Amino acid sequence: SSHSCMERAARATNLSEEDALVKICGGEDMAELAKRLWDEMTDKARLDIHGKRLSDDAVGALLKGLHMIARTSGFQTERIKPFPIKELDFSGNEITAKGIGDVVQFARTQGCEASLVDLSDNMLDDEAATEVARLVKNYSSFATQSFIDQLLLNGNQIGKSGATKLIQYAHWERDRYKQEAGGKTPLCLKLNLSDNCIDRPDEMISELQGKRIKCSDSMEDDTTVFLPDFTDQRDPMPTRPSKPSIGSRYGAASRLDRSSGECFDFMKGRCYRGSSCKFQHPSGFNGRGGRDDDRDRDRDRDRRDRDRDRDRDRDRDRERERDRERERERDRSRERDRSRERGRRDDRYDDRRRDERDDRRYDDERRDRSSREDERKRDRRDYGRDYGRDYGRGRRDDEMKKDSSRNGRYREADEDDD
């Protein structure tokens, strides 16, 4: 009964831990992903979350789930204990400036043993580069290394200002470490910033080298920051258009082109005021002058709508495919759980069979020992009885012999007297 109570308590504890993990991760799928990533991380020393297309909130929830698994599994016995990670791969997701802080904090604490951090193919811009710059700095005292060796940021939206900040911080930190460590030179940082939105990358490298920043797109002896394929860049991101000025309370801006003072209704073919209209009616229009342009604009608008619908359908198809893939992964996970449960059930059945076989063997041996003991007792009892019978018979024979010899002597004496 005590053993069954302990089993029920253990099941209740495991159930509560599972519920807490699902709550922290935001769902069963994310909780299963966190457990699978933890198993892979402990086996391969690599946290691989590439190509999941996870948002900022999903990545934050996943990292919280890994923290909880580390505590509940007994791995994290100290307040800050690095995970057994040599590589961090967050590529192929949808991390922005909003969620990059959680990733950087994880890399500098639990993931501080990693020498490679991959943040490629995300949505990081110049604002996010300010937070990413913490990765190129010197790590804290509980890490076994001072700097990471590789930081991959290709395929993002980082511009010239963000790239400049990253390269400068990486060089300054390593140069200061070299001076404080007595000439000990740290390893060169491989900073991959290709396929971003950096304008005129060649001129940027020349400007940084003019400021004594030892960076280069080719590996040299004194290079502090190595920039592979740095000249391979996309066009800079377009600036956001300014919001149109709001007209009067009665919508004057929608009816008047302020730059020319022309009647907007006349150009659309809807002005019936004629010469009494206070706005200009441009020549070349006959009161219906805007119809052709309207048709062109309508065709353009229809084409844009078709393109938008096509993109929306494509995104919907991708989302459905991701849903189907998640469902297949969920089915595979359920099948694995069922197979593990069947294996555990078979193991319990085999254990019961072995226990029953051992119990039968023990009972047979005990019966054999008891029968042998009874047989020995009977043998001793029969031996004692036979020995006593033989001993009594021997004494009677001796007495009879003595009596016969005594009687013989008496007869001889009587004969002599006669």
Solvent accessible surface area in square Angstrom, and as a share of the most:
residue,aa,sasa,rsa
1,S,123,0.79
2,S,80,0.52
3,H,124,0.55
4,S,42,0.27
5,C,67,0.40
6,M,132,0.59
7,E,76,0.34
8,R,128,0.47
9,A,61,0.47
10,A,52,0.40
11,R,142,0.52
12,A,60,0.47
13,T,71,0.41
14,N,84,0.43
15,L,114,0.57
16,S,62,0.40
17,E,63,0.28
18,E,73,0.33
19,D,84,0.44
20,A,37,0.29
21,L,10,0.05
22,V,44,0.25
23,K,172,0.73
24,I,64,0.33
25,C,5,0.03
26,G,70,0.67
27,G,25,0.24
28,E,122,0.55
29,D,62,0.32
30,M,34,0.15
31,A,3,0.02
32,E,60,0.27
33,L,18,0.09
34,A,0,0.00
35,K,57,0.24
36,R,71,0.26
37,L,5,0.02
38,W,21,0.07
39,D,82,0.43
40,E,58,0.26
41,M,0,0.00
42,T,65,0.38
43,D,118,0.61
44,K,144,0.61
45,A,34,0.26
46,R,81,0.30
47,L,0,0.00
48,D,33,0.17
49,I,0,0.00
50,H,97,0.43
51,G,47,0.45
52,K,80,0.34
53,R,100,0.36
54,L,22,0.11
55,S,52,0.33
56,D,21,0.11
57,D,102,0.53
58,A,21,0.16
59,V,1,0.01
60,G,9,0.09
61,A,20,0.15
62,L,0,0.00
63,L,7,0.04
64,K,125,0.53
65,G,0,0.00
66,L,0,0.00
67,H,46,0.21
68,M,17,0.08
69,I,18,0.09
70,A,0,0.00
71,R,137,0.50
72,T,64,0.37
73,S,68,0.44
74,G,49,0.47
75,F,52,0.22
76,Q,30,0.14
77,T,107,0.62
78,E,111,0.50
79,R,207,0.75
80,I,63,0.32
81,K,61,0.26
82,P,30,0.19
83,F,1,0.00
84,P,52,0.33
85,I,0,0.00
86,K,114,0.48
87,E,59,0.26
88,L,0,0.00
89,D,9,0.05
90,F,1,0.00
91,S,14,0.09
92,G,10,0.10
93,N,0,0.00
94,E,63,0.28
95,I,1,0.00
96,T,39,0.23
97,A,29,0.23
98,K,164,0.69
99,G,6,0.06
100,I,1,0.01
101,G,25,0.24
102,D,78,0.40
103,V,0,0.00
104,V,0,0.00
105,Q,86,0.38
106,F,4,0.02
107,A,0,0.00
108,R,43,0.16
109,T,24,0.14
110,Q,14,0.06
111,G,1,0.01
112,C,0,0.00
113,E,30,0.14
114,A,0,0.00
115,S,36,0.23
116,L,31,0.15
117,V,1,0.00
118,D,19,0.10
119,L,0,0.00
120,S,8,0.05
121,D,73,0.38
122,N,9,0.05
123,M,83,0.37
124,L,1,0.00
125,D,51,0.27
126,D,52,0.27
127,E,129,0.58
128,A,1,0.01
129,A,0,0.00
130,T,74,0.43
131,E,49,0.22
132,V,0,0.00
133,A,1,0.01
134,R,76,0.28
135,L,0,0.00
136,V,0,0.00
137,K,68,0.29
138,N,59,0.30
139,Y,14,0.05
140,S,46,0.30
141,S,116,0.75
142,F,74,0.31
143,A,15,0.12
144,T,119,0.69
145,Q,45,0.20
146,S,35,0.23
147,F,16,0.07
148,I,1,0.01
149,D,46,0.24
150,Q,57,0.25
151,L,0,0.00
152,L,31,0.15
153,L,0,0.00
154,N,39,0.20
155,G,14,0.13
156,N,0,0.00
157,Q,60,0.26
158,I,0,0.00
159,G,11,0.10
160,K,70,0.29
161,S,73,0.47
162,G,1,0.01
163,A,0,0.00
164,T,30,0.17
165,K,63,0.27
166,L,0,0.00
167,I,0,0.00
168,Q,28,0.12
169,Y,67,0.26
170,A,0,0.00
171,H,13,0.06
172,W,127,0.45
173,E,22,0.10
174,R,5,0.02
175,D,52,0.27
176,R,126,0.46
177,Y,44,0.17
178,K,81,0.34
179,Q,131,0.58
180,E,134,0.60
181,A,42,0.32
182,G,73,0.70
183,G,47,0.45
184,K,131,0.55
185,T,92,0.54
186,P,24,0.15
187,L,129,0.64
188,C,31,0.19
189,L,0,0.00
190,K,71,0.30
191,L,0,0.00
192,N,25,0.13
193,L,0,0.00
194,S,12,0.08
195,D,57,0.30
196,N,0,0.00
197,C,6,0.03
198,I,2,0.01
199,D,53,0.27
200,R,136,0.50
201,P,18,0.12
202,D,88,0.46
203,E,88,0.40
204,M,2,0.01
205,I,16,0.08
206,S,71,0.46
207,E,93,0.42
208,L,4,0.02
209,Q,89,0.40
210,G,66,0.64
211,K,126,0.53
212,R,209,0.76
213,I,4,0.02
214,K,95,0.40
215,C,2,0.01
216,S,9,0.06
217,D,65,0.34
218,S,56,0.36
219,M,122,0.55
220,E,94,0.42
221,D,157,0.81
222,D,91,0.47
223,T,12,0.07
224,T,20,0.12
225,V,0,0.00
226,F,40,0.16
227,L,0,0.00
228,P,19,0.12
229,D,97,0.50
230,F,1,0.00
231,T,70,0.40
232,D,90,0.46
233,Q,35,0.16
234,R,93,0.34
235,D,123,0.64
236,P,67,0.42
237,M,107,0.48
238,P,116,0.73
239,T,126,0.73
240,R,228,0.83
241,P,124,0.78
242,S,105,0.68
243,K,187,0.79
244,P,119,0.75
245,S,101,0.65
246,I,166,0.84
247,G,29,0.28
248,S,54,0.35
249,R,217,0.79
250,Y,189,0.72
251,G,28,0.27
252,A,35,0.27
253,A,40,0.31
254,S,76,0.49
255,R,108,0.39
256,L,23,0.11
257,D,61,0.31
258,R,159,0.58
259,S,107,0.69
260,S,47,0.30
261,G,24,0.23
262,E,40,0.18
263,C,1,0.00
264,F,77,0.32
265,D,9,0.05
266,F,14,0.06
267,M,59,0.27
268,K,47,0.20
269,G,6,0.05
270,R,130,0.47
271,C,14,0.08
272,Y,194,0.74
273,R,104,0.38
274,G,39,0.38
275,S,124,0.80
276,S,91,0.59
277,C,14,0.08
278,K,174,0.74
279,F,52,0.22
280,Q,115,0.51
281,H,62,0.28
282,P,29,0.18
283,S,110,0.71
284,G,84,0.81
285,F,59,0.25
286,N,117,0.60
287,G,26,0.25
288,R,150,0.55
289,G,23,0.22
290,G,1,0.01
291,R,112,0.41
292,D,89,0.46
293,D,66,0.34
294,D,19,0.10
295,R,131,0.48
296,D,61,0.32
297,R,107,0.39
298,D,64,0.33
299,R,130,0.47
300,D,50,0.26
301,R,108,0.40
302,D,70,0.36
303,R,116,0.42
304,R,127,0.46
305,D,50,0.26
306,R,132,0.48
307,D,57,0.29
308,R,118,0.43
309,D,64,0.33
310,R,125,0.46
311,D,65,0.34
312,R,110,0.40
313,D,66,0.34
314,R,101,0.37
315,D,75,0.39
316,R,95,0.35
317,D,76,0.40
318,R,119,0.43
319,E,69,0.31
320,R,126,0.46
321,E,79,0.35
322,R,88,0.32
323,D,61,0.32
324,R,121,0.44
325,E,76,0.34
326,R,101,0.37
327,E,75,0.34
328,R,99,0.36
329,E,49,0.22
330,R,64,0.23
331,D,64,0.33
332,R,102,0.37
333,S,12,0.08
334,R,108,0.39
335,E,79,0.35
336,R,91,0.33
337,D,54,0.28
338,R,119,0.43
339,S,50,0.33
340,R,123,0.45
341,E,64,0.28
342,R,104,0.38
343,G,31,0.30
344,R,117,0.43
345,R,114,0.42
346,D,81,0.42
347,D,82,0.43
348,R,108,0.39
349,Y,106,0.40
350,D,61,0.31
351,D,62,0.32
352,R,128,0.47
353,R,116,0.42
354,R,113,0.41
355,D,81,0.42
356,E,88,0.40
357,R,103,0.37
358,D,66,0.34
359,D,85,0.44
360,R,139,0.51
361,R,118,0.43
362,Y,120,0.46
363,D,44,0.23
364,D,64,0.33
365,E,79,0.35
366,R,123,0.45
367,R,145,0.53
368,D,70,0.36
369,R,113,0.41
370,S,61,0.39
371,S,62,0.40
372,R,122,0.45
373,E,63,0.28
374,D,63,0.33
375,E,93,0.42
376,R,116,0.42
377,K,102,0.43
378,R,117,0.43
379,D,83,0.43
380,R,141,0.51
381,R,137,0.50
382,D,57,0.29
383,Y,151,0.57
384,G,40,0.39
385,R,122,0.45
386,D,63,0.32
387,Y,132,0.50
388,G,41,0.40
389,R,116,0.42
390,D,81,0.42
391,Y,125,0.48
392,G,23,0.22
393,R,106,0.39
394,G,32,0.31
395,R,132,0.48
396,R,135,0.49
397,D,64,0.33
398,D,76,0.40
399,E,90,0.41
400,M,129,0.58
401,K,137,0.58
402,K,123,0.52
403,D,65,0.34
404,S,67,0.43
405,S,57,0.37
406,R,93,0.34
407,N,73,0.38
408,G,19,0.18
409,R,142,0.52
410,Y,126,0.48
411,R,146,0.53
412,E,110,0.49
413,A,49,0.38
414,D,85,0.44
415,E,122,0.55
416,D,123,0.63
417,D,120,0.62
418,D,157,0.81
